[in-house]
Amino acid sequence: MKGFPKIVLVGGGSVNWSPKLISDLTLTPSLQEAQYVLYDIDLLAAERMARYGEKLKAERGLNCTFIGTDNRSKAFEGADYIIITIAVGGLDAMEPDITIPDEYGIYQTVGDTVGPGGWARGLRNVPVFADMARTIESLAPNAVVLNYTNPMSTLTKTFYEVSNLTTVGLCHGLFECYEVLEQIFKLESEDDIKVKFGGVNHFFWITDLKIKGEDGHKLLRDKLNGGNLGELIREVCVDEGGFHSEKWVTGELFEYFGYLPYVGDRHTSEFFPHYLAPSEGNLEKYKLKRTFIEQRRIRKRNNTKLVERYISGEEKLPDTRSRETAADIIDAFEQGKDFIDVVNLPNTGQISNLPKGSVVETLGIVNANGFSPINAGELPEPLKNMVLPHAVNQSIIVEAALEGNLEKAYWALYNDPLCSHLDFPKIREMGKRLLEANKEYLPQFFTK
């Protein structure tokens, strides 16, 4: 008889991810007697989140257990599910990802997926993910791995390159599109929306959209009547993420290509050569807000205080589910039922005109057989032309990081559209500075 599952949160001390994931998991009936292991290199942070879990347990009358640990072997051994929410080097390592490209006319809004920032972040995370994948496979070969860490495509591909673990990359971008469409069309439920979509993480396109069975792209154009989609979105939606994206990029892309892109302008803009470079004035033109590292530090301090207030009882504990789907996925495995979700998986043909093996984002079925992508067909030619360089680049970054091939790493940076205004010597100079700033996390390049 199957026992209660062991669920491990890697980066379990995170005050951004862990509070909502733990709350979601413990609100799920099939997971209310699970063993939860909060694994983090920061033991105090892990133990804090274990106390938060115990608070939820007491409040909800559950029989689950919570352990905070910095012992990797103890955490992974016999695990059934592993959720990853880490950032190698933390905010200190991320700071040069933003500040160094500034000097070369590249003003990244987020810097965690593509562009020079995503390139550097990927290279320093790949060795850690590769080592983690091998360790998990040795200690828990049947574990299901859910990755939330960016760059999503790059790091999910790393697991597939070095292990046979059942792995998926998760992101909530499509649900942001659903929220916008619900508001525009005053829908009662996202069940009224049916989509076929595809691309890479943070850069996908809805190629077929139905609103209550009707052509959703046509309905959008009719509603706009020649206006800008960004203006319509701003009229009906509030950016609850706190980044105040005004959707000018979304509006422009819909106008020129006729398909709805991911509505997260701060991510989408980083996949193009002109929104964030070569002049900082372009950010103002498209109303794009940057997230500087100091803002992230403030947010982390504020979230830490919030968790402490939850634990002390000064703040009411959350009592509703977030829009993340980790709990639904684990529940589907535990209950032996089907669940349809957004999945980042190696391309086996679900997007027929993107390279095989590159990690792509589509809908997929989750069940006891693992993760099965749903066929999205071909991307229309103009959309494919925009997505293709990034799908190729992300695979090159993984290869370069695993091989310790410095020249291959530079090839990926040369090919990144955000660098297109720079000549090769300048791109290489910028790349070298980024690598030097990450030296302690790049043994594959700096250890003889």
Secondary structure by P-SEA (a helix, b strand, c coil): cccbbbbbbccccccccaaaaaaaaaaccccccbbbbbcccaaaaaaaaaaaaaaaaaaacccbbbbbbcccccccccccbbbbbccccccccccccccccccccccccccccccaaaaaaaaaaaaaaaaaaaaaaaccccbbbbbccccaaaaaaaaaaccccbbbbbbaaaaaaaaaaaaaaccccccccccccccccccccccbbbcccccaaaaaaaaaccccaaaaaaacccccccccccaaaaaaaaaacccccccaaaaaaaacccccccccccccccbbbbbcaaaaaaaaaaaaaaaaaaaacccccccccccccaaaaaaaaaacbbbbccccccccccccccccccccccccccccccccccccccccaaaaaaaaaaaaaaaaaaaaaaaccaaaaaaaaaaccccccccaaaaaaaaaaaaaaacccccccccc
